[in-house]
């Protein structure tokens, strides 16, 4: 075996590594779309909460105090959701880094791909060309 063939064989993904790569590709393909939807929903909720803050104002009536208290609880829940999405984005970016390091551009045996379940084969064939892992927009920050 020539030196070039030996290097290629060592760099080739075996069936187990190929399955792990397919799993990562599926996570990225599904997770990125889901996170983009969650970010859109959070942006909408943020606008609604900011409008609610303005509507409540600084009055001291019992109704306004109760409304402010309820609003504050809603803001706390929103901020917790922002923190969860931030962690989920970081986790998905970690999966992408692992995919780039362990899978991207690596050859594999066609027979190993053909032996995988259809969803895994499609994930590997689709790759990450249409996957855009989201980031947390600086404008989408927790509310005070």
VMD Tcl script that builds the backbone (N, CA, C; Angstrom):
set m [mol new atoms 432]
animate dup $m
set s [atomselect $m all]
$s set {name element resname resid chain x y z} {
  {N N UNK 1 A 0.853 -1.176 0.000}
  {CA C UNK 1 A 0.000 0.000 0.000}
  {C C UNK 1 A 0.897 1.237 0.000}
  {N N UNK 2 A 0.589 2.201 -0.849}
  {CA C UNK 2 A 1.410 3.400 -0.913}
  {C C UNK 2 A 1.185 4.266 0.319}
  {N N UNK 3 A 2.077 5.203 0.515}
  {CA C UNK 3 A 1.991 6.100 1.673}
  {C C UNK 3 A 0.685 6.902 1.651}
  {N N UNK 4 A 0.255 7.318 0.470}
  {CA C UNK 4 A -0.971 8.095 0.336}
  {C C UNK 4 A -2.190 7.247 0.678}
  {N N UNK 5 A -2.219 5.979 0.255}
  {CA C UNK 5 A -3.340 5.093 0.564}
  {C C UNK 5 A -3.403 4.780 2.049}
  {N N UNK 6 A -2.241 4.654 2.690}
  {CA C UNK 6 A -2.213 4.388 4.132}
  {C C UNK 6 A -2.800 5.583 4.891}
  {N N UNK 7 A -2.430 6.797 4.512}
  {CA C UNK 7 A -2.947 7.995 5.180}
  {C C UNK 7 A -4.455 8.092 4.986}
  {N N UNK 8 A -4.931 7.772 3.781}
  {CA C UNK 8 A -6.366 7.819 3.503}
  {C C UNK 8 A -7.106 6.780 4.332}
  {N N UNK 9 A -6.579 5.586 4.428}
  {CA C UNK 9 A -7.227 4.523 5.206}
  {C C UNK 9 A -7.273 4.890 6.688}
  {N N UNK 10 A -6.267 5.540 7.194}
  {CA C UNK 10 A -6.261 5.936 8.604}
  {C C UNK 10 A -7.242 7.067 8.867}
  {N N UNK 11 A -7.466 7.905 7.876}
  {CA C UNK 11 A -8.357 9.050 8.043}
  {C C UNK 11 A -9.818 8.682 7.770}
  {N N UNK 12 A -10.046 7.517 7.177}
  {CA C UNK 12 A -11.394 7.089 6.816}
  {C C UNK 12 A -12.212 6.797 8.072}
  {N N UNK 13 A -13.478 7.211 8.036}
  {CA C UNK 13 A -14.393 6.915 9.137}
  {C C UNK 13 A -14.789 5.450 9.082}
  {N N UNK 14 A -14.704 4.762 10.216}
  {CA C UNK 14 A -15.233 3.402 10.252}
  {C C UNK 14 A -16.746 3.496 10.469}
  {N N UNK 15 A -17.421 2.346 10.479}
  {CA C UNK 15 A -18.888 2.336 10.576}
  {C C UNK 15 A -19.379 3.015 11.854}
  {N N UNK 16 A -18.704 2.780 12.965}
  {CA C UNK 16 A -19.116 3.386 14.235}
  {C C UNK 16 A -18.942 4.906 14.199}
  {N N UNK 17 A -17.814 5.367 13.684}
  {CA C UNK 17 A -17.572 6.816 13.594}
  {C C UNK 17 A -18.535 7.462 12.604}
  {N N UNK 18 A -18.840 6.753 11.511}
  {CA C UNK 18 A -19.796 7.275 10.526}
  {C C UNK 18 A -21.177 7.430 11.158}
  {N N UNK 19 A -21.584 6.452 11.965}
  {CA C UNK 19 A -22.877 6.544 12.656}
  {C C UNK 19 A -22.891 7.722 13.623}
  {N N UNK 20 A -21.777 7.941 14.322}
  {CA C UNK 20 A -21.690 9.088 15.245}
  {C C UNK 20 A -21.777 10.396 14.460}
  {N N UNK 21 A -21.151 10.447 13.306}
  {CA C UNK 21 A -21.220 11.649 12.472}
  {C C UNK 21 A -22.640 11.885 11.958}
  {N N UNK 22 A -23.310 10.821 11.571}
  {CA C UNK 22 A -24.693 10.953 11.110}
  {C C UNK 22 A -25.573 11.469 12.236}
  {N N UNK 23 A -25.344 10.989 13.447}
  {CA C UNK 23 A -26.097 11.465 14.601}
  {C C UNK 23 A -25.858 12.962 14.828}
  {N N UNK 24 A -24.622 13.384 14.722}
  {CA C UNK 24 A -24.303 14.811 14.878}
  {C C UNK 24 A -24.976 15.640 13.775}
  {N N UNK 25 A -24.929 15.128 12.544}
  {CA C UNK 25 A -25.560 15.850 11.427}
  {C C UNK 25 A -27.059 15.985 11.666}
  {N N UNK 26 A -27.697 14.915 12.147}
  {CA C UNK 26 A -29.129 14.981 12.444}
  {C C UNK 26 A -29.407 15.985 13.553}
  {N N UNK 27 A -28.594 15.964 14.601}
  {CA C UNK 27 A -28.769 16.929 15.689}
  {C C UNK 27 A -28.679 18.353 15.159}
  {N N UNK 28 A -27.706 18.600 14.312}
  {CA C UNK 28 A -27.510 19.949 13.783}
  {C C UNK 28 A -28.633 20.349 12.840}
  {N N UNK 29 A -29.058 19.434 11.991}
  {CA C UNK 29 A -30.120 19.746 11.044}
  {C C UNK 29 A -31.434 20.042 11.765}
  {N N UNK 30 A -31.774 19.242 12.749}
  {CA C UNK 30 A -33.023 19.444 13.485}
  {C C UNK 30 A -32.903 20.569 14.499}
  {N N UNK 31 A -31.810 20.581 15.231}
  {CA C UNK 31 A -31.636 21.544 16.320}
  {C C UNK 31 A -31.528 22.975 15.857}
  {N N UNK 32 A -30.876 23.199 14.712}
  {CA C UNK 32 A -30.718 24.586 14.264}
  {C C UNK 32 A -32.069 25.198 13.897}
  {N N UNK 33 A -32.907 24.449 13.210}
  {CA C UNK 33 A -34.235 24.973 12.848}
  {C C UNK 33 A -35.085 25.239 14.073}
  {N N UNK 34 A -35.038 24.311 15.016}
  {CA C UNK 34 A -35.826 24.466 16.247}
  {C C UNK 34 A -35.339 25.674 17.051}
  {N N UNK 35 A -34.028 25.867 17.124}
  {CA C UNK 35 A -33.506 27.018 17.863}
  {C C UNK 35 A -33.849 28.336 17.179}
  {N N UNK 36 A -33.829 28.361 15.862}
  {CA C UNK 36 A -34.226 29.591 15.150}
  {C C UNK 36 A -35.681 29.941 15.475}
  {N N UNK 37 A -36.554 28.942 15.528}
  {CA C UNK 37 A -37.959 29.198 15.882}
  {C C UNK 37 A -38.071 29.724 17.311}
  {N N UNK 38 A -37.340 29.120 18.228}
  {CA C UNK 38 A -37.389 29.577 19.619}
  {C C UNK 38 A -36.869 31.009 19.747}
  {N N UNK 39 A -35.820 31.345 18.998}
  {CA C UNK 39 A -35.303 32.714 19.045}
  {C C UNK 39 A -36.324 33.710 18.511}
  {N N UNK 40 A -37.027 33.349 17.445}
  {CA C UNK 40 A -38.069 34.226 16.907}
  {C C UNK 40 A -39.175 34.436 17.942}
  {N N UNK 41 A -39.575 33.345 18.620}
  {CA C UNK 41 A -40.619 33.457 19.644}
  {C C UNK 41 A -40.142 34.320 20.812}
  {N N UNK 42 A -38.884 34.167 21.205}
  {CA C UNK 42 A -38.358 34.983 22.304}
  {C C UNK 42 A -38.307 36.463 21.926}
  {N N UNK 43 A -37.941 36.750 20.697}
  {CA C UNK 43 A -37.907 38.142 20.246}
  {C C UNK 43 A -39.309 38.746 20.305}
  {N N UNK 44 A -40.306 37.976 19.897}
  {CA C UNK 44 A -41.689 38.444 19.953}
  {C C UNK 44 A -42.132 38.647 21.406}
  {N N UNK 45 A -41.816 37.685 22.260}
  {CA C UNK 45 A -42.172 37.815 23.686}
  {C C UNK 45 A -41.500 39.035 24.309}
  {N N UNK 46 A -40.262 39.293 23.923}
  {CA C UNK 46 A -39.530 40.451 24.472}
  {C C UNK 46 A -40.241 41.753 24.105}
  {N N UNK 47 A -40.643 41.850 22.841}
  {CA C UNK 47 A -41.365 43.065 22.412}
  {C C UNK 47 A -42.661 43.225 23.203}
  {N N UNK 48 A -43.374 42.126 23.407}
  {CA C UNK 48 A -44.631 42.158 24.164}
  {C C UNK 48 A -44.373 42.568 25.609}
  {N N UNK 49 A -43.336 42.019 26.220}
  {CA C UNK 49 A -43.020 42.359 27.613}
  {C C UNK 49 A -42.599 43.820 27.754}
  {N N UNK 50 A -41.821 44.304 26.801}
  {CA C UNK 50 A -41.423 45.722 26.857}
  {C C UNK 50 A -42.643 46.632 26.726}
  {N N UNK 51 A -43.565 46.275 25.837}
  {CA C UNK 51 A -44.793 47.062 25.692}
  {C C UNK 51 A -45.609 46.985 26.973}
  {N N UNK 52 A -45.660 45.815 27.604}
  {CA C UNK 52 A -46.382 45.665 28.867}
  {C C UNK 52 A -45.776 46.502 29.971}
  {N N UNK 53 A -44.461 46.581 30.007}
  {CA C UNK 53 A -43.788 47.414 31.011}
  {C C UNK 53 A -44.194 48.877 30.864}
  {N N UNK 54 A -44.230 49.324 29.619}
  {CA C UNK 54 A -44.619 50.712 29.369}
  {C C UNK 54 A -46.087 50.943 29.729}
  {N N UNK 55 A -46.936 49.988 29.442}
  {CA C UNK 55 A -48.371 50.138 29.701}
  {C C UNK 55 A -48.665 50.186 31.200}
  {N N UNK 56 A -47.916 49.413 31.975}
  {CA C UNK 56 A -48.165 49.386 33.423}
  {C C UNK 56 A -47.768 50.715 34.064}
  {N N UNK 57 A -46.674 51.266 33.619}
  {CA C UNK 57 A -46.240 52.557 34.139}
  {C C UNK 57 A -45.771 52.483 35.586}
  {N N UNK 58 A -45.799 53.658 36.246}
  {CA C UNK 58 A -45.286 53.763 37.610}
  {C C UNK 58 A -46.369 54.037 38.646}
  {N N UNK 59 A -47.615 53.829 38.307}
  {CA C UNK 59 A -48.700 54.122 39.244}
  {C C UNK 59 A -48.630 53.251 40.493}
  {N N UNK 60 A -49.354 53.693 41.533}
  {CA C UNK 60 A -49.298 52.998 42.821}
  {C C UNK 60 A -50.631 52.365 43.211}
  {N N UNK 61 A -51.572 52.308 42.293}
  {CA C UNK 61 A -52.859 51.709 42.646}
  {C C UNK 61 A -52.681 50.212 42.890}
  {N N UNK 62 A -53.585 49.598 43.647}
  {CA C UNK 62 A -53.491 48.150 43.900}
  {C C UNK 62 A -53.536 47.339 42.600}
  {N N UNK 63 A -54.323 47.797 41.627}
  {CA C UNK 63 A -54.401 47.066 40.360}
  {C C UNK 63 A -53.067 47.115 39.619}
  {N N UNK 64 A -52.447 48.296 39.601}
  {CA C UNK 64 A -51.149 48.431 38.922}
  {C C UNK 64 A -50.057 47.655 39.664}
  {N N UNK 65 A -50.120 47.657 40.984}
  {CA C UNK 65 A -49.134 46.910 41.766}
  {C C UNK 65 A -49.259 45.420 41.483}
  {N N UNK 66 A -50.469 44.916 41.408}
  {CA C UNK 66 A -50.694 43.506 41.090}
  {C C UNK 66 A -50.249 43.194 39.658}
  {N N UNK 67 A -50.556 44.094 38.735}
  {CA C UNK 67 A -50.156 43.902 37.344}
  {C C UNK 67 A -48.627 43.907 37.224}
  {N N UNK 68 A -47.984 44.811 37.958}
  {CA C UNK 68 A -46.523 44.890 37.941}
  {C C UNK 68 A -45.908 43.610 38.520}
  {N N UNK 69 A -46.496 43.104 39.594}
  {CA C UNK 69 A -45.998 41.877 40.214}
  {C C UNK 69 A -46.111 40.705 39.229}
  {N N UNK 70 A -47.266 40.597 38.573}
  {CA C UNK 70 A -47.456 39.534 37.579}
  {C C UNK 70 A -46.475 39.695 36.419}
  {N N UNK 71 A -46.310 40.935 35.981}
  {CA C UNK 71 A -45.373 41.220 34.889}
  {C C UNK 71 A -43.950 40.826 35.296}
  {N N UNK 72 A -43.569 41.131 36.543}
  {CA C UNK 72 A -42.226 40.785 37.022}
  {C C UNK 72 A -42.009 39.272 37.009}
  {N N UNK 73 A -43.035 38.512 37.370}
  {CA C UNK 73 A -42.932 37.045 37.322}
  {C C UNK 73 A -42.756 36.562 35.875}
  {N N UNK 74 A -43.469 37.198 34.968}
  {CA C UNK 74 A -43.368 36.845 33.557}
  {C C UNK 74 A -41.974 37.170 33.025}
  {N N UNK 75 A -41.410 38.289 33.462}
  {CA C UNK 75 A -40.055 38.679 33.051}
  {C C UNK 75 A -39.034 37.671 33.580}
  {N N UNK 76 A -39.195 37.221 34.811}
  {CA C UNK 76 A -38.280 36.225 35.377}
  {C C UNK 76 A -38.326 34.947 34.544}
  {N N UNK 77 A -39.520 34.507 34.159}
  {CA C UNK 77 A -39.658 33.309 33.324}
  {C C UNK 77 A -39.020 33.524 31.947}
  {N N UNK 78 A -39.216 34.703 31.379}
  {CA C UNK 78 A -38.612 35.038 30.089}
  {C C UNK 78 A -37.091 34.986 30.186}
  {N N UNK 79 A -36.539 35.584 31.231}
  {CA C UNK 79 A -35.087 35.594 31.402}
  {C C UNK 79 A -34.547 34.170 31.570}
  {N N UNK 80 A -35.296 33.316 32.237}
  {CA C UNK 80 A -34.885 31.916 32.374}
  {C C UNK 80 A -34.898 31.227 31.005}
  {N N UNK 81 A -35.892 31.544 30.178}
  {CA C UNK 81 A -35.952 30.975 28.836}
  {C C UNK 81 A -34.776 31.443 27.982}
  {N N UNK 82 A -34.388 32.710 28.135}
  {CA C UNK 82 A -33.217 33.241 27.412}
  {C C UNK 82 A -31.972 32.449 27.823}
  {N N UNK 83 A -31.813 32.223 29.116}
  {CA C UNK 83 A -30.649 31.477 29.608}
  {C C UNK 83 A -30.648 30.052 29.058}
  {N N UNK 84 A -31.823 29.424 28.996}
  {CA C UNK 84 A -31.918 28.059 28.460}
  {C C UNK 84 A -31.545 28.031 26.986}
  {N N UNK 85 A -32.054 28.978 26.221}
  {CA C UNK 85 A -31.730 29.032 24.789}
  {C C UNK 85 A -30.241 29.294 24.603}
  {N N UNK 86 A -29.672 30.151 25.406}
  {CA C UNK 86 A -28.233 30.427 25.324}
  {C C UNK 86 A -27.445 29.127 25.535}
  {N N UNK 87 A -27.815 28.345 26.554}
  {CA C UNK 87 A -27.129 27.064 26.805}
  {C C UNK 87 A -27.337 26.097 25.633}
  {N N UNK 88 A -28.550 26.071 25.090}
  {CA C UNK 88 A -28.839 25.178 23.964}
  {C C UNK 88 A -28.038 25.572 22.724}
  {N N UNK 89 A -27.881 26.863 22.500}
  {CA C UNK 89 A -27.069 27.344 21.372}
  {C C UNK 89 A -25.613 26.948 21.574}
  {N N UNK 90 A -25.113 27.129 22.782}
  {CA C UNK 90 A -23.724 26.739 23.059}
  {C C UNK 90 A -23.533 25.238 22.847}
  {N N UNK 91 A -24.495 24.446 23.297}
  {CA C UNK 91 A -24.403 22.996 23.136}
  {C C UNK 91 A -24.416 22.614 21.653}
  {N N UNK 92 A -25.283 23.247 20.873}
  {CA C UNK 92 A -25.348 22.927 19.450}
  {C C UNK 92 A -24.079 23.377 18.732}
  {N N UNK 93 A -23.525 24.498 19.143}
  {CA C UNK 93 A -22.255 24.934 18.565}
  {C C UNK 93 A -21.127 23.964 18.910}
  {N N UNK 94 A -21.202 23.344 20.077}
  {CA C UNK 94 A -20.221 22.325 20.452}
  {C C UNK 94 A -20.357 21.108 19.535}
  {N N UNK 95 A -21.600 20.711 19.247}
  {CA C UNK 95 A -21.829 19.591 18.324}
  {C C UNK 95 A -21.259 19.933 16.951}
  {N N UNK 96 A -21.462 21.176 16.511}
  {CA C UNK 96 A -20.935 21.590 15.205}
  {C C UNK 96 A -19.417 21.548 15.201}
  {N N UNK 97 A -18.783 22.014 16.272}
  {CA C UNK 97 A -17.320 21.965 16.357}
  {C C UNK 97 A -16.825 20.517 16.307}
  {N N UNK 98 A -17.535 19.627 16.988}
  {CA C UNK 98 A -17.167 18.206 16.967}
  {C C UNK 98 A -17.349 17.621 15.571}
  {N N UNK 99 A -18.440 17.999 14.908}
  {CA C UNK 99 A -18.676 17.518 13.544}
  {C C UNK 99 A -17.560 18.007 12.623}
  {N N UNK 100 A -17.230 19.287 12.732}
  {CA C UNK 100 A -16.161 19.849 11.897}
  {C C UNK 100 A -14.839 19.128 12.150}
  {N N UNK 101 A -14.542 18.856 13.392}
  {CA C UNK 101 A -13.277 18.214 13.765}
  {C C UNK 101 A -13.250 16.732 13.370}
  {N N UNK 102 A -14.340 16.026 13.652}
  {CA C UNK 102 A -14.331 14.567 13.526}
  {C C UNK 102 A -14.897 14.035 12.220}
  {N N UNK 103 A -15.712 14.811 11.535}
  {CA C UNK 103 A -16.478 14.257 10.409}
  {C C UNK 103 A -16.255 14.975 9.090}
  {N N UNK 104 A -16.162 16.269 9.133}
  {CA C UNK 104 A -16.154 17.068 7.919}
  {C C UNK 104 A -14.994 16.689 6.988}
  {N N UNK 105 A -15.349 16.389 5.761}
  {CA C UNK 105 A -14.342 16.098 4.753}
  {C C UNK 105 A -13.670 14.744 4.886}
  {N N UNK 106 A -14.124 13.914 5.800}
  {CA C UNK 106 A -13.502 12.604 6.005}
  {C C UNK 106 A -14.172 11.563 5.103}
  {N N UNK 107 A -13.385 10.728 4.471}
  {CA C UNK 107 A -13.965 9.668 3.633}
  {C C UNK 107 A -14.536 8.538 4.490}
  {N N UNK 108 A -15.413 7.756 3.881}
  {CA C UNK 108 A -15.986 6.588 4.542}
  {C C UNK 108 A -16.330 5.568 3.464}
  {N N UNK 109 A -16.561 4.367 3.902}
  {CA C UNK 109 A -16.906 3.310 2.955}
  {C C UNK 109 A -18.381 3.417 2.569}
  {N N UNK 110 A -18.646 3.280 1.315}
  {CA C UNK 110 A -20.016 3.340 0.796}
  {C C UNK 110 A -20.883 2.255 1.448}
  {N N UNK 111 A -20.300 1.082 1.649}
  {CA C UNK 111 A -21.044 -0.028 2.264}
  {C C UNK 111 A -21.477 0.336 3.683}
  {N N UNK 112 A -20.640 1.069 4.410}
  {CA C UNK 112 A -21.007 1.491 5.775}
  {C C UNK 112 A -22.180 2.466 5.729}
  {N N UNK 113 A -22.157 3.376 4.759}
  {CA C UNK 113 A -23.269 4.324 4.612}
  {C C UNK 113 A -24.555 3.582 4.232}
  {N N UNK 114 A -24.457 2.664 3.304}
  {CA C UNK 114 A -25.636 1.929 2.840}
  {C C UNK 114 A -26.248 1.062 3.944}
  {N N UNK 115 A -25.437 0.657 4.920}
  {CA C UNK 115 A -25.923 -0.193 6.013}
  {C C UNK 115 A -26.647 0.603 7.097}
  {N N UNK 116 A -26.579 1.920 7.024}
  {CA C UNK 116 A -27.195 2.765 8.046}
  {C C UNK 116 A -28.694 2.926 7.785}
  {N N UNK 117 A -29.471 3.277 8.822}
  {CA C UNK 117 A -30.892 3.584 8.613}
  {C C UNK 117 A -31.050 4.745 7.618}
  {N N UNK 118 A -32.175 4.789 6.952}
  {CA C UNK 118 A -32.415 5.799 5.913}
  {C C UNK 118 A -32.223 7.222 6.431}
  {N N UNK 119 A -32.711 7.516 7.628}
  {CA C UNK 119 A -32.586 8.885 8.156}
  {C C UNK 119 A -31.124 9.264 8.363}
  {N N UNK 120 A -30.308 8.315 8.796}
  {CA C UNK 120 A -28.882 8.586 8.993}
  {C C UNK 120 A -28.185 8.783 7.639}
  {N N UNK 121 A -28.546 7.957 6.652}
  {CA C UNK 121 A -27.967 8.119 5.309}
  {C C UNK 121 A -28.298 9.493 4.751}
  {N N UNK 122 A -29.567 9.897 4.895}
  {CA C UNK 122 A -29.978 11.206 4.386}
  {C C UNK 122 A -29.254 12.338 5.102}
  {N N UNK 123 A -29.056 12.191 6.397}
  {CA C UNK 123 A -28.334 13.221 7.152}
  {C C UNK 123 A -26.912 13.364 6.641}
  {N N UNK 124 A -26.268 12.240 6.348}
  {CA C UNK 124 A -24.899 12.300 5.842}
  {C C UNK 124 A -24.866 12.839 4.419}
  {N N UNK 125 A -25.818 12.461 3.626}
  {CA C UNK 125 A -25.846 12.975 2.246}
  {C C UNK 125 A -26.151 14.465 2.224}
  {N N UNK 126 A -27.042 14.890 3.121}
  {CA C UNK 126 A -27.405 16.301 3.179}
  {C C UNK 126 A -26.301 17.167 3.743}
  {N N UNK 127 A -25.521 16.588 4.642}
  {CA C UNK 127 A -24.435 17.349 5.257}
  {C C UNK 127 A -24.944 18.579 5.974}
  {N N UNK 128 A -24.088 19.561 6.046}
  {CA C UNK 128 A -24.438 20.783 6.772}
  {C C UNK 128 A -24.546 21.996 5.856}
  {N N UNK 129 A -24.676 21.754 4.556}
  {CA C UNK 129 A -24.725 22.864 3.607}
  {C C UNK 129 A -25.857 23.841 3.913}
  {N N UNK 130 A -27.002 23.335 4.345}
  {CA C UNK 130 A -28.150 24.202 4.615}
  {C C UNK 130 A -28.383 24.433 6.098}
  {N N UNK 131 A -27.422 24.064 6.919}
  {CA C UNK 131 A -27.562 24.215 8.369}
  {C C UNK 131 A -26.896 25.509 8.797}
  {N N UNK 132 A -27.644 26.316 9.513}
  {CA C UNK 132 A -27.108 27.552 10.048}
  {C C UNK 132 A -27.368 27.541 11.552}
  {N N UNK 133 A -26.315 27.229 12.304}
  {CA C UNK 133 A -26.451 27.186 13.752}
  {C C UNK 133 A -26.646 28.624 14.233}
  {N N UNK 134 A -27.698 28.872 14.998}
  {CA C UNK 134 A -27.984 30.247 15.410}
  {C C UNK 134 A -27.022 30.764 16.464}
  {N N UNK 135 A -27.065 32.042 16.645}
  {CA C UNK 135 A -26.353 32.710 17.729}
  {C C UNK 135 A -27.380 33.555 18.458}
  {N N UNK 136 A -27.061 33.925 19.659}
  {CA C UNK 136 A -27.980 34.763 20.417}
  {C C UNK 136 A -27.749 36.210 20.042}
  {N N UNK 137 A -28.733 36.803 19.407}
  {CA C UNK 137 A -28.655 38.198 18.958}
  {C C UNK 137 A -28.419 39.082 20.175}
  {N N UNK 138 A -27.409 39.963 20.084}
  {CA C UNK 138 A -27.134 40.865 21.221}
  {C C UNK 138 A -28.346 41.696 21.656}
  {N N UNK 139 A -29.260 41.947 20.732}
  {CA C UNK 139 A -30.455 42.720 21.085}
  {C C UNK 139 A -31.436 41.897 21.927}
  {N N UNK 140 A -31.274 40.575 21.921}
  {CA C UNK 140 A -32.184 39.701 22.662}
  {C C UNK 140 A -31.540 39.343 24.004}
  {N N UNK 141 A -31.515 40.313 24.868}
  {CA C UNK 141 A -30.909 40.156 26.191}
  {C C UNK 141 A -31.995 39.997 27.251}
  {N N UNK 142 A -31.611 39.450 28.392}
  {CA C UNK 142 A -32.584 39.390 29.492}
  {C C UNK 142 A -33.112 40.783 29.817}
  {N N UNK 143 A -34.322 40.828 30.322}
  {CA C UNK 143 A -34.932 42.097 30.709}
  {C C UNK 143 A -34.593 42.391 32.175}
  {N N UNK 144 A -34.490 43.657 32.477}
  {CA C UNK 144 A -34.205 44.027 33.886}
  {C C UNK 144 A -35.423 43.816 34.776}
}
mol reanalyze $m
mol bondsrecalc $m
mol representation Tube
mol addrep $m
